Amino acid sequence: MFIGHFAAGLAAKKAAPAVSLGILFLAVQFADLLWPTLLLAGVEQVQIVPGAKPIPLIFTHYPISHSLLMGVVWGILIGGIYWLVRRDRRAALVVGLCVLSHWVLDLFVHVPDLPLYPGSSVLLGFGLWNQTILELVIELLMFGLGIYLYLGATKAKNKIGSIGFWALMVFLLGIHVANIFGPPPPDVKAIAWAGQLQWLFVIWAFWVDRNREALTA
């Protein structure tokens, strides 16, 4: 699951037009933004298995970034921070739910490796990514719906708001295809540093959203 998470962020703009797309992207990808740092610190672990299908990674230990309990905790924290800054209860709720949505969407695609809480022996995952084509079609449909809802909630103020938005969408789609069909990463540090580059998507989304305006209050 990659562009499916960003699809959730795009769709959330319809529910909370006042929230920047950058905040929404940060929220839906918070787990995957936290994970690379924890990998570099040695707190969480992943194994690379070249040739393994459907992906060459085994997520062996990531309870802080990807357990259900911590998803709830991070959602409350991020949503709470937004409320403290903006005093918008509805928007804060949407932001918090976007954080939690990451675990929910991962649940459908991961094999059973998602813990309920740190230390849990129960690992969940419906394994949809074992059906690569089906999973790809579902994510593309989600992405298309997310774009449709975002465009229905905003309009471009200028060319940056239009061209910048579509450039971001094409770039995300390209990264998604590369993740699926590209070669396995050389080592764990490469995974972690590549994961840190996702902050660029958040910054890009802030920039695009500043050049668009909400159609509804």
VEXNURO-187777 format. One record per residue (C-alpha): residue number from 1; residue in three letters; x, y, z. Coordinates in pm, whole numbers. Each point is the difference from the previous one (the first is absolute). Layout:
BEGIN
{k = NUM, r = ALA, xx = X, yy = Y, zz = Z}
...
% end
This chain:
BEGIN
{k = 1, r = MET, xx = 0, yy = 0, zz = 0}
{k = 2, r = PHE, xx = 150, yy = 329, zz = -115}
{k = 3, r = ILE, xx = -217, yy = 223, zz = -215}
{k = 4, r = GLY, xx = -302, yy = -138, zz = 186}
{k = 5, r = HIS, xx = 117, yy = 189, zz = 308}
{k = 6, r = PHE, xx = 40, yy = 321, zz = -199}
{k = 7, r = ALA, xx = -345, yy = -64, zz = -148}
{k = 8, r = ALA, xx = -140, yy = 13, zz = 354}
{k = 9, r = GLY, xx = 174, yy = 334, zz = 54}
{k = 10, r = LEU, xx = -140, yy = 141, zz = -322}
{k = 11, r = ALA, xx = -351, yy = -119, zz = 83}
{k = 12, r = ALA, xx = 19, yy = 144, zz = 352}
{k = 13, r = LYS, xx = 22, yy = 350, zz = -147}
{k = 14, r = LYS, xx = -370, yy = -35, zz = -84}
{k = 15, r = ALA, xx = -80, yy = -62, zz = 368}
{k = 16, r = ALA, xx = 234, yy = 270, zz = 132}
{k = 17, r = PRO, xx = 54, yy = 269, zz = -266}
{k = 18, r = ALA, xx = 186, yy = 229, zz = 240}
{k = 19, r = VAL, xx = 276, yy = -254, zz = 61}
{k = 20, r = SER, xx = 302, yy = 27, zz = -229}
{k = 21, r = LEU, xx = 67, yy = -297, zz = -225}
{k = 22, r = GLY, xx = 350, yy = 2, zz = 152}
{k = 23, r = ILE, xx = -146, yy = -71, zz = 345}
{k = 24, r = LEU, xx = -225, yy = -270, zz = -142}
{k = 25, r = PHE, xx = 292, yy = -167, zz = -180}
{k = 26, r = LEU, xx = 205, yy = 17, zz = 320}
{k = 27, r = ALA, xx = -287, yy = -160, zz = 191}
{k = 28, r = VAL, xx = -74, yy = -289, zz = -236}
{k = 29, r = GLN, xx = 370, yy = -78, zz = -40}
{k = 30, r = PHE, xx = 108, yy = 68, zz = 358}
{k = 31, r = ALA, xx = 70, yy = -368, zz = 68}
{k = 32, r = ASP, xx = 222, yy = -26, zz = -308}
{k = 33, r = LEU, xx = 169, yy = 332, zz = 81}
{k = 34, r = LEU, xx = 82, yy = -119, zz = 352}
{k = 35, r = TRP, xx = 109, yy = -350, zz = -106}
{k = 36, r = PRO, xx = 320, yy = 98, zz = -190}
{k = 37, r = THR, xx = 132, yy = 193, zz = 300}
{k = 38, r = LEU, xx = -68, yy = -297, zz = 227}
{k = 39, r = LEU, xx = 177, yy = -225, zz = -251}
{k = 40, r = LEU, xx = 309, yy = 222, zz = 4}
{k = 41, r = ALA, xx = -6, yy = 2, zz = 381}
{k = 42, r = GLY, xx = -23, yy = -381, zz = 7}
{k = 43, r = VAL, xx = -327, yy = 13, zz = 195}
{k = 44, r = GLU, xx = -198, yy = -174, zz = -276}
{k = 45, r = GLN, xx = 116, yy = -261, zz = -248}
{k = 46, r = VAL, xx = -69, yy = -121, zz = -352}
{k = 47, r = GLN, xx = 162, yy = -278, zz = -203}
{k = 48, r = ILE, xx = 77, yy = 10, zz = -372}
{k = 49, r = VAL, xx = -65, yy = -327, zz = -186}
{k = 50, r = PRO, xx = 95, yy = 44, zz = -368}
{k = 51, r = GLY, xx = -237, yy = -183, zz = -228}
{k = 52, r = ALA, xx = -273, yy = -32, zz = 262}
{k = 53, r = LYS, xx = -350, yy = 57, zz = -131}
{k = 54, r = PRO, xx = -192, yy = 226, zz = -8}
{k = 55, r = ILE, xx = 252, yy = 233, zz = 169}
{k = 56, r = PRO, xx = 357, yy = -74, zz = 107}
{k = 57, r = LEU, xx = -53, yy = 122, zz = 357}
{k = 58, r = ILE, xx = -100, yy = -174, zz = 322}
{k = 59, r = PHE, xx = -115, yy = 242, zz = 268}
{k = 60, r = THR, xx = 134, yy = -181, zz = 305}
{k = 61, r = HIS, xx = -42, yy = 262, zz = 274}
{k = 62, r = TYR, xx = -178, yy = 335, zz = -22}
{k = 63, r = PRO, xx = -239, yy = 32, zz = 295}
{k = 64, r = ILE, xx = 60, yy = 371, zz = 66}
{k = 65, r = SER, xx = -77, yy = 118, zz = -350}
{k = 66, r = HIS, xx = -244, yy = -269, zz = -115}
{k = 67, r = SER, xx = -197, yy = -148, zz = 289}
{k = 68, r = LEU, xx = -371, yy = 75, zz = 36}
{k = 69, r = LEU, xx = 38, yy = 140, zz = 352}
{k = 70, r = MET, xx = 279, yy = 237, zz = -102}
{k = 71, r = GLY, xx = -201, yy = 100, zz = -308}
{k = 72, r = VAL, xx = -273, yy = 115, zz = 238}
{k = 73, r = VAL, xx = 256, yy = 174, zz = 221}
{k = 74, r = TRP, xx = 165, yy = 179, zz = -292}
{k = 75, r = GLY, xx = -343, yy = 96, zz = -135}
{k = 76, r = ILE, xx = -99, yy = 155, zz = 332}
{k = 77, r = LEU, xx = 336, yy = 177, zz = 25}
{k = 78, r = ILE, xx = 4, yy = 144, zz = -353}
{k = 79, r = GLY, xx = -370, yy = 85, zz = 6}
{k = 80, r = GLY, xx = 43, yy = 155, zz = 345}
{k = 81, r = ILE, xx = 289, yy = 216, zz = -114}
{k = 82, r = TYR, xx = -207, yy = 120, zz = -295}
{k = 83, r = TRP, xx = -289, yy = 88, zz = 234}
{k = 84, r = LEU, xx = 232, yy = 193, zz = 234}
{k = 85, r = VAL, xx = 130, yy = 205, zz = -292}
{k = 86, r = ARG, xx = -322, yy = 51, zz = -199}
{k = 87, r = ARG, xx = -277, yy = -57, zz = 256}
{k = 88, r = ASP, xx = -201, yy = -177, zz = -270}
{k = 89, r = ARG, xx = -147, yy = -315, zz = 153}
{k = 90, r = ARG, xx = -137, yy = -148, zz = -322}
{k = 91, r = ALA, xx = 324, yy = 54, zz = -190}
{k = 92, r = ALA, xx = 203, yy = -143, zz = 289}
{k = 93, r = LEU, xx = -219, yy = -311, zz = -3}
{k = 94, r = VAL, xx = 54, yy = -45, zz = -373}
{k = 95, r = VAL, xx = 378, yy = 38, zz = 45}
{k = 96, r = GLY, xx = 2, yy = -255, zz = 282}
{k = 97, r = LEU, xx = -205, yy = -248, zz = -202}
{k = 98, r = CYS, xx = 236, yy = 46, zz = -294}
{k = 99, r = VAL, xx = 288, yy = -112, zz = 222}
{k = 100, r = LEU, xx = -192, yy = -312, zz = 106}
{k = 101, r = SER, xx = -106, yy = -69, zz = -360}
{k = 102, r = HIS, xx = 357, yy = -106, zz = -77}
{k = 103, r = TRP, xx = -28, yy = -310, zz = 220}
{k = 104, r = VAL, xx = -348, yy = -80, zz = -129}
{k = 105, r = LEU, xx = 106, yy = 13, zz = -365}
{k = 106, r = ASP, xx = 318, yy = -197, zz = 72}
{k = 107, r = LEU, xx = -215, yy = -265, zz = 167}
{k = 108, r = PHE, xx = -156, yy = -88, zz = -334}
{k = 109, r = VAL, xx = 322, yy = -31, zz = -199}
{k = 110, r = HIS, xx = 263, yy = -129, zz = 245}
{k = 111, r = VAL, xx = 55, yy = -364, zz = 78}
{k = 112, r = PRO, xx = -51, yy = -65, zz = 374}
{k = 113, r = ASP, xx = 275, yy = 220, zz = 143}
{k = 114, r = LEU, xx = -191, yy = 294, zz = 152}
{k = 115, r = PRO, xx = -4, yy = -17, zz = 382}
{k = 116, r = LEU, xx = -295, yy = 111, zz = 209}
{k = 117, r = TYR, xx = 234, yy = 168, zz = 250}
{k = 118, r = PRO, xx = 373, yy = -3, zz = 87}
{k = 119, r = GLY, xx = 80, yy = -348, zz = 126}
{k = 120, r = SER, xx = -314, yy = -157, zz = -148}
{k = 121, r = SER, xx = 30, yy = -356, zz = -125}
{k = 122, r = VAL, xx = -306, yy = 51, zz = -218}
{k = 123, r = LEU, xx = 98, yy = 116, zz = -347}
{k = 124, r = LEU, xx = -261, yy = 100, zz = -256}
{k = 125, r = GLY, xx = -16, yy = 50, zz = -375}
{k = 126, r = PHE, xx = -232, yy = -119, zz = -276}
{k = 127, r = GLY, xx = 281, yy = -41, zz = -255}
{k = 128, r = LEU, xx = -155, yy = 180, zz = -295}
{k = 129, r = TRP, xx = 344, yy = 78, zz = -139}
{k = 130, r = ASN, xx = 29, yy = -373, zz = -83}
{k = 131, r = GLN, xx = -245, yy = 88, zz = -278}
{k = 132, r = THR, xx = 225, yy = 259, zz = -163}
{k = 133, r = ILE, xx = -222, yy = 97, zz = -292}
{k = 134, r = LEU, xx = -315, yy = 21, zz = 209}
{k = 135, r = GLU, xx = 177, yy = 205, zz = 266}
{k = 136, r = LEU, xx = 142, yy = 233, zz = -266}
{k = 137, r = VAL, xx = -343, yy = 51, zz = -157}
{k = 138, r = ILE, xx = -159, yy = 75, zz = 337}
{k = 139, r = GLU, xx = 267, yy = 256, zz = 90}
{k = 140, r = LEU, xx = -28, yy = 167, zz = -340}
{k = 141, r = LEU, xx = -377, yy = 26, zz = 44}
{k = 142, r = MET, xx = 50, yy = 144, zz = 349}
{k = 143, r = PHE, xx = 252, yy = 248, zz = -136}
{k = 144, r = GLY, xx = -235, yy = 106, zz = -278}
{k = 145, r = LEU, xx = -284, yy = 48, zz = 248}
{k = 146, r = GLY, xx = 227, yy = 198, zz = 232}
{k = 147, r = ILE, xx = 101, yy = 233, zz = -284}
{k = 148, r = TYR, xx = -365, yy = 42, zz = -101}
{k = 149, r = LEU, xx = -106, yy = 94, zz = 354}
{k = 150, r = TYR, xx = 293, yy = 238, zz = 47}
{k = 151, r = LEU, xx = -71, yy = 177, zz = -328}
{k = 152, r = GLY, xx = -365, yy = 20, zz = 100}
{k = 153, r = ALA, xx = 97, yy = 174, zz = 324}
{k = 154, r = THR, xx = 258, yy = 245, zz = -136}
{k = 155, r = LYS, xx = 85, yy = 210, zz = -303}
{k = 156, r = ALA, xx = 333, yy = 132, zz = -124}
{k = 157, r = LYS, xx = 87, yy = 364, zz = 65}
{k = 158, r = ASN, xx = 276, yy = -5, zz = -260}
{k = 159, r = LYS, xx = 214, yy = -231, zz = -215}
{k = 160, r = ILE, xx = 193, yy = -126, zz = 300}
{k = 161, r = GLY, xx = -324, yy = -121, zz = 153}
{k = 162, r = SER, xx = -85, yy = -185, zz = -320}
{k = 163, r = ILE, xx = 327, yy = -116, zz = -153}
{k = 164, r = GLY, xx = 165, yy = -54, zz = 338}
{k = 165, r = PHE, xx = -289, yy = -219, zz = 112}
{k = 166, r = TRP, xx = 3, yy = -221, zz = -308}
{k = 167, r = ALA, xx = 378, yy = -27, zz = 8}
{k = 168, r = LEU, xx = -25, yy = -127, zz = 359}
{k = 169, r = MET, xx = -265, yy = -255, zz = -98}
{k = 170, r = VAL, xx = 208, yy = -131, zz = -292}
{k = 171, r = PHE, xx = 309, yy = -17, zz = 220}
{k = 172, r = LEU, xx = -182, yy = -198, zz = 270}
{k = 173, r = LEU, xx = -132, yy = -238, zz = -264}
{k = 174, r = GLY, xx = 350, yy = -46, zz = -142}
{k = 175, r = ILE, xx = 142, yy = -79, zz = 344}
{k = 176, r = HIS, xx = -279, yy = -252, zz = 55}
{k = 177, r = VAL, xx = 77, yy = -183, zz = -324}
{k = 178, r = ALA, xx = 373, yy = 4, zz = 80}
{k = 179, r = ASN, xx = -69, yy = -148, zz = 344}
{k = 180, r = ILE, xx = -193, yy = -288, zz = -153}
{k = 181, r = PHE, xx = 212, yy = -84, zz = -302}
{k = 182, r = GLY, xx = 343, yy = 138, zz = 94}
{k = 183, r = PRO, xx = 296, yy = -197, zz = 139}
{k = 184, r = PRO, xx = 28, yy = -73, zz = 375}
{k = 185, r = PRO, xx = 183, yy = 258, zz = 213}
{k = 186, r = PRO, xx = 371, yy = -74, zz = 63}
{k = 187, r = ASP, xx = -20, yy = 26, zz = 379}
{k = 188, r = VAL, xx = -213, yy = 119, zz = 292}
{k = 189, r = LYS, xx = 171, yy = 338, zz = 18}
{k = 190, r = ALA, xx = -98, yy = 63, zz = -362}
{k = 191, r = ILE, xx = -362, yy = -77, zz = 90}
{k = 192, r = ALA, xx = 14, yy = 237, zz = 296}
{k = 193, r = TRP, xx = 155, yy = 292, zz = -188}
{k = 194, r = ALA, xx = -235, yy = -49, zz = -295}
{k = 195, r = GLY, xx = -288, yy = 3, zz = 248}
{k = 196, r = GLN, xx = 117, yy = 335, zz = 135}
{k = 197, r = LEU, xx = -49, yy = 145, zz = -349}
{k = 198, r = GLN, xx = -375, yy = -31, zz = 54}
{k = 199, r = TRP, xx = 23, yy = 328, zz = 193}
{k = 200, r = LEU, xx = 42, yy = 159, zz = -343}
{k = 201, r = PHE, xx = -354, yy = -109, zz = -88}
{k = 202, r = VAL, xx = -129, yy = 174, zz = 311}
{k = 203, r = ILE, xx = 187, yy = 321, zz = -84}
{k = 204, r = TRP, xx = -114, yy = -20, zz = -363}
{k = 205, r = ALA, xx = -360, yy = -45, zz = 115}
{k = 206, r = PHE, xx = 23, yy = 307, zz = 225}
{k = 207, r = TRP, xx = 132, yy = 202, zz = -296}
{k = 208, r = VAL, xx = -273, yy = -121, zz = -236}
{k = 209, r = ASP, xx = -278, yy = 56, zz = 252}
{k = 210, r = ARG, xx = 114, yy = 357, zz = 67}
{k = 211, r = ASN, xx = -67, yy = 66, zz = -366}
{k = 212, r = ARG, xx = -350, yy = -145, zz = 8}
{k = 213, r = GLU, xx = -309, yy = 112, zz = 187}
{k = 214, r = ALA, xx = -282, yy = -194, zz = 163}
{k = 215, r = LEU, xx = -338, yy = 8, zz = -171}
{k = 216, r = THR, xx = -192, yy = -56, zz = 324}
{k = 217, r = ALA, xx = 35, yy = 150, zz = 346}
% end
